Amino acid sequence: MKIIIHSVNIELTPAIKSFAEKKIGSLAKFLKPDSDSIEAKVEIGKPSRHHKSGFVYYAEVNLKIGKKLIRASSRHNDLYTAINDVRDEIEVQVKKFKEKIGKTVRRQATEK
């Protein structure tokens, strides 16, 4: 799985980058491990430079599996929590996607 991390209105420190890679990279256990066609584009940052209170940070993940695109986003007042939340959200969507694929494969096998 290829992970591309992009930051907006914040500096992408090595600590933030490694944390995001670790969290998003853990999704590989739900996907085909050797597949190079899976690409995760992660965007983290602030909506604007002057935003000081409330949900200041956001994290978005666009997970491209072949031709299918799965997207999740999260806003929080802590960057690391936003990354954790978006990872949990995308994990649920990946599980639904895998379950849906499994059902169609089984249905096609029984119809023949």
N, CA and C atoms as a LAMMPS dump frame, in Angstrom:
ITEM: TIMESTEP
0
ITEM: NUMBER OF ATOMS
336
ITEM: BOX BOUNDS ff ff ff
-5.0000000000000000e+02 5.0000000000000000e+02
-5.0000000000000000e+02 5.0000000000000000e+02
-5.0000000000000000e+02 5.0000000000000000e+02
ITEM: ATOMS id mol type element x y z
1 1 1 N 0.851 -1.172 0
2 1 2 C 0 0 0
3 1 3 C 0.898 1.237 0
4 2 1 N 0.551 2.174 -0.855
5 2 2 C 1.311 3.402 -0.993
6 2 3 C 0.601 4.503 -0.202
7 3 1 N 1.321 5.196 0.691
8 3 2 C 0.735 6.237 1.524
9 3 3 C 1.371 7.568 1.165
10 4 1 N 0.53 8.538 0.816
11 4 2 C 0.982 9.884 0.478
12 4 3 C 0.391 10.832 1.514
13 5 1 N 1.254 11.546 2.24
14 5 2 C 0.793 12.449 3.298
15 5 3 C 1.054 13.888 2.879
16 6 1 N 0.027 14.713 3.037
17 6 2 C 0.087 16.12 2.661
18 6 3 C -0.428 16.945 3.831
19 7 1 N 0.223 18.058 4.127
20 7 2 C -0.235 18.914 5.224
21 7 3 C -0.686 20.268 4.684
22 8 1 N -1.652 20.857 5.378
23 8 2 C -2.186 22.158 4.994
24 8 3 C -2.15 23.075 6.213
25 9 1 N -1.522 24.208 6.082
26 9 2 C -1.446 25.25 7.112
27 9 3 C -0.747 24.795 8.393
28 10 1 N -0.013 23.706 8.365
29 10 2 C 0.835 23.291 9.481
30 10 3 C 2.123 22.709 8.902
31 11 1 N 3.133 22.622 9.747
32 11 2 C 4.383 22.008 9.328
33 11 3 C 4.29 20.505 9.553
34 12 1 N 4.669 19.739 8.567
35 12 2 C 4.631 18.278 8.661
36 12 3 C 5.94 17.809 9.307
37 13 1 N 5.888 17.595 10.61
38 13 2 C 7.068 17.154 11.347
39 13 3 C 7.251 15.643 11.173
40 14 1 N 8.451 15.146 11.405
41 14 2 C 8.663 13.7 11.309
42 14 3 C 7.791 12.901 12.276
43 15 1 N 7.504 13.465 13.453
44 15 2 C 6.662 12.757 14.427
45 15 3 C 5.233 12.61 13.9
46 16 1 N 4.693 13.667 13.327
47 16 2 C 3.332 13.615 12.774
48 16 3 C 3.288 12.665 11.593
49 17 1 N 4.297 12.749 10.732
50 17 2 C 4.338 11.895 9.544
51 17 3 C 4.421 10.419 9.923
52 18 1 N 5.285 10.079 10.874
53 18 2 C 5.413 8.675 11.263
54 18 3 C 4.154 8.179 11.965
55 19 1 N 3.497 9.031 12.761
56 19 2 C 2.251 8.637 13.426
57 19 3 C 1.164 8.345 12.396
58 20 1 N 1.023 9.231 11.41
59 20 2 C 0.007 9.043 10.373
60 20 3 C 0.304 7.801 9.536
61 21 1 N 1.568 7.582 9.179
62 21 2 C 1.936 6.389 8.403
63 21 3 C 1.644 5.114 9.188
64 22 1 N 1.921 5.141 10.482
65 22 2 C 1.68 3.972 11.323
66 22 3 C 0.184 3.673 11.405
67 23 1 N -0.625 4.689 11.638
68 23 2 C -2.07 4.489 11.791
69 23 3 C -2.724 4.078 10.474
70 24 1 N -2.432 4.769 9.407
71 24 2 C -3.046 4.457 8.113
72 24 3 C -2.448 3.167 7.548
73 25 1 N -1.182 2.922 7.8
74 25 2 C -0.544 1.688 7.341
75 25 3 C -1.124 0.444 7.99
76 26 1 N -1.73 0.597 9.167
77 26 2 C -2.327 -0.562 9.831
78 26 3 C -3.578 -1.054 9.112
79 27 1 N -4.076 -0.287 8.153
80 27 2 C -5.221 -0.73 7.351
81 27 3 C -4.831 -1.825 6.368
82 28 1 N -3.551 -1.997 6.138
83 28 2 C -3.085 -2.99 5.167
84 28 3 C -3.483 -4.404 5.555
85 29 1 N -3.703 -4.653 6.847
86 29 2 C -4.1 -6.003 7.255
87 29 3 C -5.502 -6.364 6.777
88 30 1 N -6.31 -5.372 6.421
89 30 2 C -7.647 -5.624 5.89
90 30 3 C -7.645 -5.738 4.374
91 31 1 N -6.553 -5.381 3.743
92 31 2 C -6.458 -5.352 2.29
93 31 3 C -5.437 -6.376 1.82
94 32 1 N -5.33 -6.535 0.52
95 32 2 C -4.329 -7.439 -0.036
96 32 3 C -2.943 -6.878 0.267
97 33 1 N -2.079 -7.653 0.899
98 33 2 C -0.798 -7.107 1.347
99 33 3 C 0.174 -6.739 0.225
100 34 1 N 0.142 -7.441 -0.888
101 34 2 C 1.117 -7.202 -1.952
102 34 3 C 0.597 -6.282 -3.055
103 35 1 N -0.588 -5.747 -2.876
104 35 2 C -1.192 -4.972 -3.945
105 35 3 C -0.602 -3.563 -4.019
106 36 1 N -0.029 -3.235 -5.162
107 36 2 C 0.503 -1.89 -5.383
108 36 3 C -0.566 -0.946 -5.908
109 37 1 N -1.739 -1.476 -6.236
110 37 2 C -2.8 -0.636 -6.773
111 37 3 C -3.569 0.09 -5.67
112 38 1 N -3.243 -0.17 -4.41
113 38 2 C -3.914 0.499 -3.303
114 38 3 C -3.098 1.729 -2.913
115 39 1 N -3.782 2.873 -2.894
116 39 2 C -3.116 4.131 -2.603
117 39 3 C -3.921 4.918 -1.575
118 40 1 N -3.275 5.371 -0.525
119 40 2 C -3.933 6.162 0.513
120 40 3 C -3.366 7.572 0.482
121 41 1 N -4.221 8.541 0.195
122 41 2 C -3.817 9.942 0.222
123 41 3 C -4.359 10.543 1.515
124 42 1 N -3.455 10.995 2.368
125 42 2 C -3.811 11.525 3.681
126 42 3 C -3.534 13.026 3.68
127 43 1 N -4.522 13.801 4.081
128 43 2 C -4.351 15.244 4.21
129 43 3 C -4.66 15.619 5.65
130 44 1 N -3.702 16.276 6.301
131 44 2 C -3.891 16.709 7.672
132 44 3 C -3.56 18.185 7.779
133 45 1 N -4.206 18.868 8.704
134 45 2 C -3.894 20.283 8.875
135 45 3 C -4.99 21.061 9.543
136 46 1 N -4.935 22.368 9.311
137 46 2 C -5.918 23.307 9.831
138 46 3 C -6.702 23.882 8.659
139 47 1 N -7.994 24.171 8.864
140 47 2 C -8.759 24.775 7.772
141 47 3 C -8.249 26.17 7.414
142 48 1 N -7.724 26.922 8.42
143 48 2 C -7.15 28.237 8.157
144 48 3 C -6.11 28.55 9.222
145 49 1 N -5.279 29.512 8.967
146 49 2 C -4.218 29.849 9.919
147 49 3 C -4.733 30.618 11.134
148 50 1 N -5.862 31.269 11.016
149 50 2 C -6.359 32.092 12.122
150 50 3 C -7.332 31.361 13.047
151 51 1 N -7.648 30.131 12.753
152 51 2 C -8.588 29.346 13.556
153 51 3 C -7.896 28.955 14.869
154 52 1 N -8.473 29.343 16.029
155 52 2 C -7.812 29.109 17.311
156 52 3 C -8.607 28.237 18.276
157 53 1 N -9.937 28.139 18.123
158 53 2 C -10.73 27.374 19.081
159 53 3 C -11.683 26.44 18.353
160 54 1 N -12.213 25.471 19.103
161 54 2 C -13.122 24.501 18.498
162 54 3 C -12.347 23.388 17.835
163 55 1 N -12.925 22.826 16.803
164 55 2 C -12.267 21.748 16.066
165 55 3 C -11.249 22.367 15.111
166 56 1 N -10.055 22.548 15.6
167 56 2 C -9.013 23.273 14.873
168 56 3 C -8.374 22.421 13.791
169 57 1 N -8.157 21.128 14.055
170 57 2 C -7.435 20.25 13.135
171 57 3 C -8.389 19.314 12.402
172 58 1 N -7.969 18.887 11.223
173 58 2 C -8.739 17.905 10.475
174 58 3 C -7.806 16.895 9.832
175 59 1 N -8.363 15.742 9.546
176 59 2 C -7.63 14.693 8.833
177 59 3 C -8.587 14.07 7.828
178 60 1 N -8.11 13.874 6.616
179 60 2 C -8.91 13.255 5.555
180 60 3 C -8.089 12.134 4.926
181 61 1 N -8.77 11.059 4.573
182 61 2 C -8.109 9.938 3.898
183 61 3 C -8.928 9.583 2.665
184 62 1 N -8.265 9.522 1.531
185 62 2 C -8.854 9.025 0.292
186 62 3 C -8.124 7.729 -0.045
187 63 1 N -8.822 6.622 0.111
188 63 2 C -8.23 5.308 -0.105
189 63 3 C -8.723 4.783 -1.447
190 64 1 N -7.795 4.63 -2.374
191 64 2 C -8.143 4.157 -3.715
192 64 3 C -7.755 2.689 -3.824
193 65 1 N -8.78 1.848 -3.995
194 65 2 C -8.583 0.408 -4.146
195 65 3 C -9.026 0.058 -5.562
196 66 1 N -8.066 -0.103 -6.444
197 66 2 C -8.404 -0.334 -7.848
198 66 3 C -9.114 0.888 -8.412
199 67 1 N -10.378 0.702 -8.803
200 67 2 C -11.177 1.813 -9.321
201 67 3 C -12.101 2.397 -8.267
202 68 1 N -12.154 1.79 -7.111
203 68 2 C -13.05 2.213 -6.036
204 68 3 C -12.344 3.227 -5.13
205 69 1 N -13.061 4.281 -4.727
206 69 2 C -12.532 5.303 -3.841
207 69 3 C -13.328 5.304 -2.541
208 70 1 N -12.633 5.152 -1.425
209 70 2 C -13.253 5.204 -0.103
210 70 3 C -12.695 6.438 0.594
211 71 1 N -13.578 7.263 1.143
212 71 2 C -13.159 8.533 1.711
213 71 3 C -13.676 8.677 3.129
214 72 1 N -12.852 9.241 4.008
215 72 2 C -13.257 9.522 5.381
216 72 3 C -12.593 10.817 5.834
217 73 1 N -13.275 11.548 6.704
218 73 2 C -12.696 12.77 7.25
219 73 3 C -13.107 12.92 8.704
220 74 1 N -12.292 13.665 9.437
221 74 2 C -12.548 13.876 10.859
222 74 3 C -12.002 15.239 11.261
223 75 1 N -12.701 15.894 12.193
224 75 2 C -12.25 17.169 12.752
225 75 3 C -12.185 17.027 14.265
226 76 1 N -11.134 17.607 14.851
227 76 2 C -10.982 17.535 16.294
228 76 3 C -10.069 18.669 16.758
229 77 1 N -10.045 18.929 18.071
230 77 2 C -9.167 19.985 18.575
231 77 3 C -7.745 19.476 18.833
232 78 1 N -7.501 18.173 18.607
233 78 2 C -6.164 17.594 18.709
234 78 3 C -5.869 16.852 17.402
235 79 1 N -4.703 17.103 16.829
236 79 2 C -4.352 16.518 15.537
237 79 3 C -4.259 14.993 15.605
238 80 1 N -3.645 14.476 16.65
239 80 2 C -3.474 13.03 16.772
240 80 3 C -4.819 12.317 16.943
241 81 1 N -5.733 12.946 17.674
242 81 2 C -7.067 12.364 17.832
243 81 3 C -7.822 12.39 16.515
244 82 1 N -7.65 13.445 15.733
245 82 2 C -8.29 13.512 14.416
246 82 3 C -7.785 12.394 13.514
247 83 1 N -6.492 12.107 13.569
248 83 2 C -5.924 11.014 12.771
249 83 3 C -6.47 9.671 13.242
250 84 1 N -6.561 9.468 14.554
251 84 2 C -7.136 8.228 15.093
252 84 3 C -8.587 8.06 14.666
253 85 1 N -9.366 9.143 14.745
254 85 2 C -10.781 9.073 14.376
255 85 3 C -10.966 8.741 12.898
256 86 1 N -10.167 9.36 12.035
257 86 2 C -10.302 9.103 10.601
258 86 3 C -9.863 7.682 10.278
259 87 1 N -8.889 7.154 10.997
260 87 2 C -8.467 5.768 10.795
261 87 3 C -9.579 4.804 11.185
262 88 1 N -10.25 5.076 12.302
263 88 2 C -11.358 4.222 12.721
264 88 3 C -12.514 4.274 11.721
265 89 1 N -12.794 5.474 11.213
266 89 2 C -13.883 5.633 10.245
267 89 3 C -13.581 4.915 8.933
268 90 1 N -12.366 5.035 8.442
269 90 2 C -12.018 4.384 7.173
270 90 3 C -11.957 2.866 7.355
271 91 1 N -11.593 2.403 8.547
272 91 2 C -11.578 0.959 8.813
273 91 3 C -12.98 0.371 8.701
274 92 1 N -13.969 1.06 9.254
275 92 2 C -15.362 0.598 9.16
276 92 3 C -15.795 0.528 7.701
277 93 1 N -15.438 1.547 6.919
278 93 2 C -15.826 1.573 5.515
279 93 3 C -15.13 0.471 4.714
280 94 1 N -13.868 0.186 5.03
281 94 2 C -13.147 -0.88 4.333
282 94 3 C -13.777 -2.238 4.645
283 95 1 N -14.155 -2.45 5.911
284 95 2 C -14.805 -3.704 6.283
285 95 3 C -16.136 -3.874 5.553
286 96 1 N -16.908 -2.796 5.436
287 96 2 C -18.172 -2.853 4.693
288 96 3 C -17.92 -3.177 3.223
289 97 1 N -16.903 -2.555 2.659
290 97 2 C -16.545 -2.774 1.261
291 97 3 C -16.149 -4.232 1.03
292 98 1 N -15.324 -4.787 1.918
293 98 2 C -14.892 -6.179 1.787
294 98 3 C -16.082 -7.132 1.948
295 99 1 N -16.978 -6.816 2.867
296 99 2 C -18.161 -7.651 3.075
297 99 3 C -19.065 -7.626 1.847
298 100 1 N -19.209 -6.45 1.258
299 100 2 C -20.04 -6.306 0.065
300 100 3 C -19.457 -7.109 -1.105
301 101 1 N -18.15 -7.06 -1.267
302 101 2 C -17.498 -7.831 -2.329
303 101 3 C -17.701 -9.323 -2.099
304 102 1 N -17.545 -9.764 -0.854
305 102 2 C -17.713 -11.179 -0.529
306 102 3 C -19.114 -11.672 -0.819
307 103 1 N -20.109 -10.852 -0.549
308 103 2 C -21.499 -11.244 -0.803
309 103 3 C -21.769 -11.382 -2.289
310 104 1 N -21.244 -10.467 -3.103
311 104 2 C -21.491 -10.557 -4.539
312 104 3 C -20.789 -11.764 -5.145
313 105 1 N -19.607 -12.091 -4.644
314 105 2 C -18.884 -13.264 -5.149
315 105 3 C -19.649 -14.535 -4.802
316 106 1 N -20.151 -14.629 -3.572
317 106 2 C -20.913 -15.814 -3.167
318 106 3 C -22.226 -15.916 -3.925
319 107 1 N -22.882 -14.779 -4.141
320 107 2 C -24.157 -14.792 -4.862
321 107 3 C -23.97 -15.247 -6.298
322 108 1 N -22.891 -14.794 -6.934
323 108 2 C -22.622 -15.212 -8.309
324 108 3 C -22.3 -16.689 -8.379
325 109 1 N -21.65 -17.212 -7.379
326 109 2 C -21.277 -18.631 -7.377
327 109 3 C -22.528 -19.514 -7.215
328 110 1 N -23.49 -19.081 -6.454
329 110 2 C -24.692 -19.896 -6.251
330 110 3 C -25.67 -19.796 -7.406
331 111 1 N -25.616 -18.712 -8.181
332 111 2 C -26.533 -18.544 -9.314
333 111 3 C -26.157 -19.419 -10.499
334 112 1 N -24.934 -19.854 -10.609
335 112 2 C -24.497 -20.643 -11.779
336 112 3 C -24.867 -22.064 -11.676
